[in-house]
Amino acid sequence: MKKILIAVASMALVAGCGGGGADEMLGKLRSHKDKICACKDKACVENAEKEMMEWLMKNAEKYKDVKPTKAQDEAADKIQDEMEKCKDKLEGGGEAAPQ
């Protein structure tokens, strides 16, 4: 399920970044990464991902017509990579990303 959530978040970010929505979406993604990186168990990660999915679904229409810049796309990719490192560490697969 976590891969699905990341894919949905990526699609929402790509659909929703550009213009005035960029700061809000990137901020939300950073906040989500911080929550994930603060988690100490899988239940916490699942709860954080559920919250993010609910936010994405609630706000999808708001961002659907906005296009990202290359810099925004790269920033989102970096945040997602850091979040994945935190999840991997929690699962015993590597080092956590800096917060």
Protein Blocks (a to p, Z undefined) as FASTA:
>chain_A
ZZmmmmmmmmmmmmmgghjllmmmmmmmmmmmmmmmmpcbfklmmmmmmmmmmmmmmmmm
mmmmpccdfklmmmmmmmmmmmmmmmmmmnopaccddZZ
